[in-house]
Every structure is written in structure tokens, then in C-alpha cells.
Amino acid sequence: MIAPPVRLAPQQRRTLVWPVVGLIVLGICGLVTVGLASSEIGVVGVVIGVVLALLPVAPVVAAFLWIDRFEPEPPRLLLAAFLWGAGFSALVAVVINSSAIIAAELLLGRGQGDVVGAVISAPLVEEFVKGAFVVGLLLVRRREFDGIVDGVVYAGITAAGFAFTENIIYFGRAFTEAEGAVGPAVLATFVLRGVLSPFAHPLFTAMTGIGVGIASQTRSRVVGTAAVLGGYVLAVILHALWNSSTQLGAGFFGIYVLIMLPLFAGMIGLVVWQRRREADVLARQMPGFAAAGWIAPSEVPLLSSLAGRRRWRSAVNRRAGAVAARAVEDYQHAVTELAFLRARAERGALPPRADWHAELLDNVVRTRLAAVNAPGVQGPTGAPPPPHGAPPPSWPGGPPRPPAV
């Protein structure tokens, strides 16, 4: 017997279609940008540029995904962030920066266009268009932001996409200028952009991401707007400083050693600190979840730290296989999202939306049931799941409070 086709409701079809259309449009923007570059550097130059640009972008993206492993963001949004940077942002930057260079040549004299383009136009335009994705995501998907770490991740992935397209152009141009030889000029460009500064663009845009992360933690529009604008201004200043050091020869290694490296180390420290705060949120929320019957008491230590979660998944993987371990991982992510939502509402960073809470609680129930019923799974997930749709204590009438332990 052939099963009848599944018919999607109009709302479901729209939900599926628009993200696909958006990704296609962003991909086309990237192709147009590369096509414009090919008129200057040729097809072979583009191919060489793509090959070389893939080398630094892979570890950069991997680093941001590693940062994001506590409560991973939706893959489709991360892909959209990368394509926004590689496609739309790069195309807008090419068009506006090229126009600025031409205008500067006409108004200020020959030889001034490159300086104006690199030191003034590029920082203002590129940081604005890269940061626009992160700000827009905050406006339309505020629930996706749990703090500074999420802002840094989305900003970093967006900037990594932009740097990928920009590196294609720079590496291809160096190859073309070297008359089709991978010689010293190409190697020098690769060392500068691919070895010494692969995190440059992500580091600049991360300033805007930090501002967006701060804005996501407050319900004050004044504070949120000031944080976002402050992050953008700092991103522009750092970008202009970096470009001036390379364009004007203004103490490149001094700026690199005295400013960029300490700033990079500070960013690492900030992310580590924020990750510890996220772990503290889980440690505070899990006892209340167990008391409410949403998780088993034996799961509290396993869900409260990355180490506990990793040990749990590893044990399930050894005993029951990768499918069961994936089910446990989905359950862990669902619990984390609910914990972060409740913590943000307690601080007043989000309105106490009962529908948001009910949706995430339903996801916890569903993923926990899948983890419990996965073949071969026994032990910490063996307790029976709570009743479907268990009501959240103290949520609809005001800021939620964890149930008494």
C-alpha cells in the first residue's frame, strides 16, 4: 500500500521556502562578486584564489564552532551568516569601495583613491554590512541570542565568510600580477592574510557581536542601542587602524604585536569567561528542573558541565552507538536552551513569554523521550519522562523562578 503524500499547510510551506530562497540569493551574490573579480584576475586566478582561501577559512570556522558547542546555534543560521558575509557583504563592499576609490581619485588627485578606500570606506562599509546580519538576527530572532558568546559566534562566522571571498580576490590578484606563477608575491600575500591574520576580520566584527550580545541581555533600548553602536565604532576603528598599517606602512608589526595580538588574547579570555557563566547558569537551573520533574535527579551533574555531557555521550556511544548518542546530545541541547531562556527572563532580559517556554519545554520532553527510547540506552536517562506539556511554574504571571529544591 502506497502512503498518501504529506501535504504541508501554507504556513509550513512559507517557512520552508523563504530560508531556501534567502540562501540562494546570498549564494548568487557571492557568485556575482567572484565573477566581477574574474574580470580582473581571470578564471585561473579565481581558481588559485579559491584553493588558497580555503586553507585559512577552515580553521577559523572550526574555532567558532568549537566556541559554540555548549549550546550550538541552528546550522541553517550559521550557514546564512557565512553566506551573508561571503556573498551579500562582499558584493556591497566591492561596489561601494570601488565607487569611493574612483570618487577620491577624481576629487583628491591620483594615488589617493586606494588610501581613502582602505582606511575610510572599507572599515565603515564592511563593518556596517557584516554587522547588519548580527543586528538583524537580534531583531527578528532574539531568542537565538543567549549572550555575548552567541554575538561573537555569529559575527565571527559572518566575517569569516567575508574574508573568504576577499582572500579569493587578493590571492588571485597576486597570482595574476606574478604572471601566473605561485612565487614570492603569492606566498607573501598568503602569509600576511592566511597565516598572520586569518582572524583579523572576525576580530573586528566580533566587536559588533559583543555589542549585540550585550543588547540581548537588556530590555533597555537605550542601553542596547548604545552597546551596538559602541561595538560598531570600535570595529571600524580597529579595521581602519589595521588597514592603515598595511596601506601606509605605519608600523605594521608594532600594531600587530602591541594591539592585535593582545586584543585577540583578550577576546579568548572574554569567551572563556562567558562560557563559565553559561556553565553557572546550567548548574543553577538543573536542580529546579529535576524538582519540577522535567529531568531525572541523576541527570543533574551530567547536564551541568561540558565534561559531564561529554562523558555521558561517550558512554552511550560505546554502549548503544552513534544514533543513541545523537539522541542524548539533542536532549542536552534542548535542556540548555530552556535553562538559558529561563535565566534571561529572570534577569528581565526577555519578556516572560509563556508560549516560548512551552515550546522549549515541549522540546525537552520530546528529545528526552527519544533519548530514553533509543535502542540500548540505559542508566541516567532511564527515569520515566515527565507528563507531556507539564506547566512551567510561575512563568505566565511574571518572571520565572526555579521550583524549590
C-alpha positions in Angstrom: 0.0 0.0 0.0 1.4 3.4 -1.0 1.1 6.0 1.7 -0.6 9.2 0.6 1.7 12.2 0.1 2.2 14.5 3.1 0.5 17.9 2.5 2.1 20.9 4.1 0.0 23.8 5.4 0.6 27.1 3.7 2.4 28.5 6.7 4.7 25.4 6.7 5.4 25.8 3.0 6.3 29.5 3.6 8.5 28.5 6.5 10.4 26.1 4.3 10.6 28.3 1.1 11.8 31.6 2.3 15.0 30.4 4.0 15.9 28.4 0.9 15.2 31.5 -1.3 17.4 33.6 1.0 20.3 31.2 0.9 20.0 31.1 -2.9 20.1 34.9 -3.2 23.1 35.1 -0.9 24.9 32.4 -3.0 24.2 34.3 -6.2 25.6 37.5 -4.6 28.8 35.5 -3.9 29.0 34.3 -7.5 28.5 37.8 -8.8 31.3 39.1 -6.6 33.6 36.3 -7.8 32.5 37.0 -11.4 33.4 40.7 -11.0 36.8 39.6 -9.7 37.4 37.2 -12.6 37.3 40.1 -15.0 40.4 41.4 -13.2 42.3 38.3 -12.2 41.0 35.8 -14.8 39.4 32.3 -14.3 42.7 30.7 -13.3 43.4 33.4 -10.8 39.9 32.8 -9.2 40.6 29.0 -9.0 44.0 29.6 -7.4 42.4 32.2 -5.0 39.6 29.7 -4.0 42.1 27.0 -3.3 44.3 29.2 -1.1 41.4 30.9 0.6 40.0 27.6 1.7 43.1 26.9 3.8 42.7 29.7 6.4 38.9 29.8 6.5 38.5 26.2 7.6 40.3 26.5 11.0 38.6 29.9 11.6 35.1 28.5 11.1 36.1 25.4 13.2 37.3 27.7 16.0 33.9 29.5 16.2 32.0 26.2 16.0 34.1 24.9 18.9 33.2 28.1 20.9 29.6 27.4 20.1 29.5 23.8 21.3 27.8 24.4 24.7 24.5 25.5 23.0 25.0 25.2 19.3 23.2 27.7 17.1 21.0 26.3 14.3 23.2 25.2 11.4 20.9 27.0 8.9 21.5 30.3 10.6 25.3 29.7 10.7 25.2 28.9 7.0 23.2 32.0 6.4 25.7 34.1 8.4 28.6 32.7 6.3 26.8 33.3 3.0 25.8 36.8 4.1 29.5 37.6 4.6 30.8 35.8 1.6 28.0 36.9 -0.7 26.0 40.0 0.1 28.6 41.8 2.3 31.4 41.2 -0.2 29.3 42.4 -3.1 28.2 45.6 -1.4 31.8 46.2 -0.3 33.1 45.8 -3.8 30.6 48.1 -5.3 30.8 50.9 -2.7 34.5 50.7 -2.1 35.2 50.8 -5.8 33.0 53.8 -6.2 34.7 55.5 -3.2 38.1 54.9 -4.8 37.0 56.4 -8.1 35.5 59.4 -6.4 38.6 60.0 -4.3 40.8 59.8 -7.4 38.7 62.5 -9.1 38.4 64.8 -6.1 41.7 64.4 -4.3 44.1 63.5 -7.0 45.7 60.5 -8.5 47.0 58.0 -6.0 44.6 59.0 -3.2 41.9 56.5 -4.1 43.5 53.4 -2.6 44.2 55.2 0.7 40.7 56.5 1.1 39.2 53.2 0.1 41.3 51.2 2.5 41.4 53.5 5.5 38.0 55.2 5.4 35.5 53.5 3.0 36.4 49.8 3.7 36.1 50.0 7.5 32.9 52.0 7.5 31.1 50.0 4.8 32.4 46.5 5.6 31.8 46.6 9.3 28.4 48.0 8.7 27.2 45.4 6.2 28.8 42.5 8.2 27.4 43.7 11.5 23.9 44.2 9.9 23.4 40.4 9.8 24.0 40.1 13.5 21.9 43.1 14.4 19.1 41.9 12.1 19.2 38.5 13.7 18.8 40.0 17.1 15.7 42.0 15.9 13.9 39.0 14.3 15.3 36.1 16.3 16.0 37.5 19.7 15.6 34.1 21.3 18.6 32.8 19.5 20.9 35.1 21.5 21.9 33.9 24.9 24.6 36.5 25.4 28.0 37.7 24.3 29.2 34.2 23.1 26.4 34.0 20.5 27.1 37.5 19.3 30.8 36.7 18.8 29.9 33.4 17.1 27.5 34.9 14.6 29.8 37.9 13.9 32.8 35.7 13.6 31.1 33.3 11.1 29.8 36.2 9.0 33.3 37.8 8.9 34.9 34.5 8.1 32.6 34.3 5.0 33.6 37.9 4.0 37.3 37.2 4.5 37.0 34.0 2.4 35.7 36.0 -0.6 38.1 38.8 -0.1 41.0 36.4 0.1 40.0 34.9 -3.2 40.4 38.3 -4.8 43.7 39.1 -3.0 45.3 35.7 -3.7 44.1 35.6 -7.3 45.4 39.2 -7.9 48.8 38.3 -6.5 48.9 35.2 -8.8 47.9 37.3 -11.8 50.4 40.0 -11.1 53.1 37.4 -10.8 52.2 36.4 -14.4 50.7 33.1 -13.5 53.3 31.8 -11.1 53.0 30.9 -7.4 56.0 32.8 -6.5 57.2 35.1 -3.6 54.4 37.6 -4.1 51.7 35.0 -3.8 53.5 33.4 -0.8 53.9 36.8 0.9 50.2 37.6 0.4 49.2 34.2 1.8 51.5 34.5 4.9 50.1 38.0 5.6 46.4 37.2 5.2 46.3 33.4 5.7 48.9 32.8 8.4 49.4 36.1 10.4 45.9 37.5 10.3 43.2 34.9 9.4 41.2 36.1 12.4 41.5 39.8 11.5 38.0 40.3 10.0 36.4 38.1 12.6 38.1 40.0 15.4 36.9 43.4 14.0 33.3 42.3 13.6 33.3 40.5 16.9 33.3 44.0 18.5 29.8 44.5 17.0 28.9 41.0 18.0 29.8 41.8 21.6 27.6 44.9 21.5 24.7 42.8 20.1 25.3 40.2 22.8 25.1 42.9 25.5 22.0 44.3 23.9 20.4 40.8 24.0 20.8 40.8 27.8 18.9 44.1 28.5 15.4 45.3 27.8 16.5 48.9 27.8 16.5 50.2 24.2 18.9 53.0 25.2 21.5 50.6 26.6 21.0 48.1 23.8 21.4 50.7 21.1 24.5 52.3 22.8 26.1 48.8 23.1 25.5 48.0 19.4 26.8 51.4 18.2 29.8 51.3 20.5 30.7 47.9 19.2 30.4 49.1 15.6 32.5 52.1 16.2 35.2 50.0 17.9 35.1 47.6 14.9 35.6 50.5 12.5 38.5 51.9 14.5 40.3 48.6 14.7 39.7 47.9 11.0 40.9 51.4 10.0 44.0 51.0 12.2 44.8 47.7 10.7 44.3 48.9 7.1 46.4 52.0 7.7 49.3 49.9 9.0 49.3 47.8 5.8 48.3 50.6 3.3 50.6 53.3 4.7 53.3 51.2 6.2 52.5 52.8 9.6 54.3 50.4 11.9 52.6 47.1 10.8 54.4 44.8 13.2 54.1 47.3 16.0 50.3 47.4 15.6 50.2 43.7 15.1 52.2 42.9 18.3 51.0 45.7 20.6 47.4 45.9 19.6 46.1 43.0 17.5 47.7 40.1 19.5 46.7 41.4 22.9 43.2 42.1 21.6 43.0 38.6 20.3 44.1 37.2 23.6 41.6 39.4 25.4 38.8 38.0 23.1 39.8 34.5 24.0 39.7 35.4 27.7 36.2 37.0 27.3 34.8 34.0 25.6 36.2 31.6 28.3 34.7 33.8 31.0 31.3 33.9 29.3 31.4 30.1 28.8 32.0 29.7 32.5 29.0 32.0 33.2 26.9 29.8 30.9 28.0 26.7 32.9 27.0 28.5 36.1 23.5 29.1 34.6 23.1 25.4 34.0 24.4 24.5 37.4 21.8 26.8 39.0 18.9 25.7 36.8 19.3 21.9 36.8 18.2 21.3 40.4 14.9 23.2 39.7 14.4 21.2 36.5 14.8 17.9 38.5 12.4 19.1 41.2 9.8 20.0 38.5 10.1 16.5 37.1 11.5 17.7 33.7 14.7 15.8 34.1 15.9 12.9 36.3 17.8 13.8 39.5 20.6 11.6 38.4 21.0 13.8 35.2 21.7 17.0 37.2 25.5 16.5 37.3 25.6 15.1 33.8 23.9 18.2 32.4 25.6 20.9 34.4 29.0 20.8 32.7 30.6 20.1 29.3 32.7 17.4 30.8 29.7 15.6 32.3 27.9 15.9 29.0 30.8 14.6 27.0 31.3 11.6 29.4 27.6 10.8 29.1 27.6 10.9 25.3 30.8 8.8 25.1 29.3 6.2 27.5 26.1 6.0 25.4 28.1 5.8 22.2 30.2 2.9 23.4 27.1 1.0 24.7 24.4 1.9 22.2 26.1 3.5 19.1 26.2 6.9 17.4 22.4 7.2 16.9 21.6 6.9 20.6 24.5 9.3 21.4 23.0 11.8 19.0 19.6 11.5 20.7 21.2 12.2 24.1 23.0 15.2 22.5 19.8 16.6 21.2 18.3 16.2 24.6 21.2 18.1 26.2 20.8 20.9 23.7 17.1 21.2 24.4 17.7 21.4 28.2 20.3 24.1 27.7 18.0 26.2 25.6 15.3 26.1 28.2 17.7 26.8 31.0 19.1 29.9 29.2 15.6 31.2 28.3 14.5 31.0 32.0 17.8 32.6 33.2 17.4 35.5 30.8 13.7 36.0 31.8 14.7 36.0 35.4 17.2 38.8 34.7 14.5 40.8 32.8 16.3 40.5 29.5 13.3 38.8 27.9 9.6 39.2 28.5 8.1 36.1 30.3 6.6 34.7 27.2 4.7 31.5 28.2 4.5 30.3 24.6 8.3 30.4 24.2 8.7 28.5 27.5 6.0 25.9 26.5 7.7 25.4 23.1 11.1 24.7 24.6 9.7 22.6 27.4 7.9 20.5 24.8 11.2 20.1 23.0 12.8 18.9 26.3 10.0 16.3 26.8 10.3 15.1 23.1 14.0 14.8 23.0 14.2 13.2 26.4 11.7 10.6 25.3 13.7 9.9 22.2 16.9 9.6 24.3 15.2 7.2 26.8 13.7 5.1 24.0 16.9 4.9 21.9 17.9 1.3 21.5 20.5 0.2 24.1 20.2 3.3 26.2 20.1 2.7 30.0 21.3 4.4 33.1 20.9 8.2 33.6 18.0 8.6 31.1 16.2 5.6 32.5 13.7 7.6 34.6 10.3 8.0 33.0 9.8 11.3 31.2 7.5 13.9 32.8 3.9 14.3 31.5 3.7 15.9 28.1 3.1 19.6 28.4 3.9 19.9 32.1 3.1 23.6 33.1 6.0 25.9 33.9 5.9 27.0 37.5 5.5 30.8 38.0 6.1 31.6 34.3 2.9 33.1 32.8 2.3 35.5 35.6 5.7 37.1 35.7 9.5 36.4 35.8 10.0 32.7 36.2 11.6 31.3 39.4 13.0 27.8 39.6 10.9 25.5 41.7 12.1 24.9 45.3 14.6 22.1 45.7 
